[in-house]
Structure formats: structure tokens, C-alpha cells
Amino acid sequence: MKIQVRTLALAWGSALAWQMPALADTSTFDAALKTHLQAIEKRDWTGFESTLTESDTLTFVLANGKLFKTRPDFKKATQDWLADSDWSWSYQVVSASSNANTGVAVLDVQYTDKNAAGIEYKLHYLLSLVFSKERGGWRLVHDQNTLVAK
């Protein structure tokens, strides 16, 4: 009977595991960047949020120049976007480097979305992501989107 109960428990645990987001790995800058980008790809809010700073300050600059300065504002601005299913992107990491406490990545992004009227638009921009070492992990502290001149 013990074997059957253990087998049932393992099967139940495995069935639930595929529904749960993966635990975020923020142990290194490279791992945090990978986790952050994978969370965006999967539209995984829990994974995405786990890569954000715990500080109240998180700067976010949109491609149109709009500036957000706080973690709550960043979360409010990105949560609905991440849940939206009509956008897509592709990117190439242009550069990524870190020192003991700070990591910076610049991505060349091709982005497609639909506006409120359902009309598709495309953007080409550079995405700068800055992570800082925080409580044993690396967390996003700055996200800036800069349009590429045509």
C-alpha cells in the first residue's frame, strides 16, 4: 500500500508541476537575464515578477519617452502587456556584461503589436536592461526602450 500511495503522490505532484511556473533562477546575472527573457516569451507574470527589484525604485522608459519611476508603476504598466496575446517579438542580444554588483544587457528588438483599433504596428528598438545584485540574487532595476532611427 505504501508504494501505491507514494506513486500516487508522485503522479499528482508531476501533474501539478507542469501548470506551475518554473522557479526563477536569479543566482547570476546571466541566469537572471535568461529567466527574465523566458518569462516574457512564456508570458509568465510570476516568473517575470520574480526578476524585479524588491526596492520601490524601478525606472522604466518607454520608446515614446514616458517615464515610470517606481516598482508598482512598472508592474502596473507591464502586467496587462504581458498577458496580452496579440504581440510578438524577436531579439538579438547586442551586448551583455556585468561586474560584482551590476549587469547590463542591450537587445535589438523587432516588435509587432496591435493598437486599440486592432491595427497592426511594428517597432524596432533597443532594449536596455540593468540588473543589480540584491539579497543574493540579481534583479531588474532599469528597463529602457529606445527607438532605432530609420
C-alpha positions in Angstrom: 0.0 0.0 0.0 2.8 2.4 0.8 4.2 2.0 -2.8 0.8 2.8 -4.3 0.4 5.9 -2.1 3.9 7.1 -3.0 3.3 6.5 -6.7 0.0 8.4 -6.5 1.7 11.3 -4.7 4.5 11.5 -7.3 2.0 11.4 -10.1 -0.1 14.1 -8.5 2.9 16.3 -7.9 4.1 15.8 -11.5 0.6 16.7 -12.9 0.7 19.9 -10.9 4.3 20.8 -11.8 3.5 21.5 -15.5 0.9 24.1 -14.5 3.2 26.0 -12.2 5.7 28.5 -13.4 9.3 27.4 -13.0 11.3 28.8 -10.1 13.2 31.8 -11.1 17.0 31.5 -11.3 18.5 34.8 -10.4 21.7 33.5 -8.9 23.9 35.1 -11.6 23.4 38.0 -14.0 23.3 35.6 -17.0 20.7 33.4 -15.2 18.6 36.4 -14.2 18.6 37.8 -17.7 17.7 34.4 -19.2 14.9 33.9 -16.6 13.6 37.4 -17.3 13.5 36.9 -21.1 12.0 33.4 -20.9 9.2 34.8 -18.6 8.4 37.4 -21.3 8.4 34.7 -24.0 6.1 32.5 -21.9 4.0 35.5 -20.8 4.7 34.2 -17.3 3.9 37.0 -14.8 5.1 35.1 -11.8 8.5 34.4 -13.4 8.7 37.9 -14.7 7.9 39.5 -11.4 10.5 37.3 -9.6 13.2 39.0 -11.6 12.2 42.5 -10.5 13.9 44.5 -7.8 12.4 44.4 -4.3 13.2 48.1 -4.0 10.4 50.7 -4.6 12.6 52.3 -7.3 12.5 50.7 -10.7 12.9 53.0 -13.7 11.1 52.2 -16.9 11.4 54.4 -20.0 9.0 53.6 -22.9 10.0 54.2 -26.5 7.9 57.3 -26.6 9.8 58.8 -23.7 7.2 58.2 -21.0 8.9 57.6 -17.7 7.9 55.4 -14.8 10.0 55.6 -11.6 8.5 53.0 -9.1 8.2 49.3 -8.9 4.4 49.5 -8.5 4.1 51.7 -11.6 6.3 49.3 -13.6 4.2 46.4 -12.5 1.0 48.1 -13.4 2.4 49.1 -16.8 3.7 45.6 -17.7 1.2 43.1 -16.2 -1.5 43.7 -18.8 1.0 43.9 -21.6 2.5 40.5 -20.6 -1.0 38.9 -20.5 -1.9 40.3 -23.9 -1.7 37.7 -26.7 -1.6 39.8 -29.8 2.1 41.0 -29.7 5.2 39.2 -30.7 8.9 40.0 -30.7 12.2 38.7 -31.7 15.5 40.0 -30.4 19.3 39.6 -30.5 21.5 40.3 -27.5 23.8 43.1 -28.7 25.8 43.2 -25.5 25.7 41.8 -22.0 28.2 42.5 -19.3 28.4 42.5 -15.5 30.7 43.3 -12.6 30.3 42.3 -9.0 27.0 44.3 -8.5 25.6 45.4 -11.8 24.7 43.8 -15.1 23.7 45.5 -18.3 22.2 43.9 -21.4 21.2 45.6 -24.7 18.9 43.8 -27.0 18.0 44.7 -30.6 14.2 44.1 -30.7 11.7 43.7 -33.6 8.2 44.1 -32.0 4.8 43.7 -33.6 1.5 44.5 -31.8 -2.0 45.8 -32.4 -3.4 49.1 -31.3 -6.8 49.6 -29.6 -8.5 49.6 -33.0 -6.9 46.3 -33.9 -4.5 47.7 -36.5 -1.0 46.1 -36.5 2.1 48.2 -36.0 5.8 47.4 -35.8 8.6 48.9 -33.8 12.4 48.4 -34.0 14.1 49.4 -30.7 17.0 48.8 -28.4 16.0 47.4 -25.1 18.4 48.2 -22.2 18.0 46.1 -19.1 20.0 46.8 -15.9 20.2 44.3 -13.1 21.7 44.8 -9.7 22.8 42.2 -7.1 20.2 42.2 -4.4 19.9 39.8 -1.4 21.8 37.0 -3.1 20.2 37.3 -6.5 20.1 39.6 -9.5 17.1 41.8 -10.0 15.9 44.2 -12.7 16.3 47.9 -11.7 16.0 49.7 -15.1 14.2 49.0 -18.4 14.7 51.4 -21.2 13.3 51.2 -24.8 14.9 53.4 -27.4 13.5 53.5 -31.0 16.1 52.8 -33.7 16.2 55.7 -36.2 15.2 54.6 -39.8 
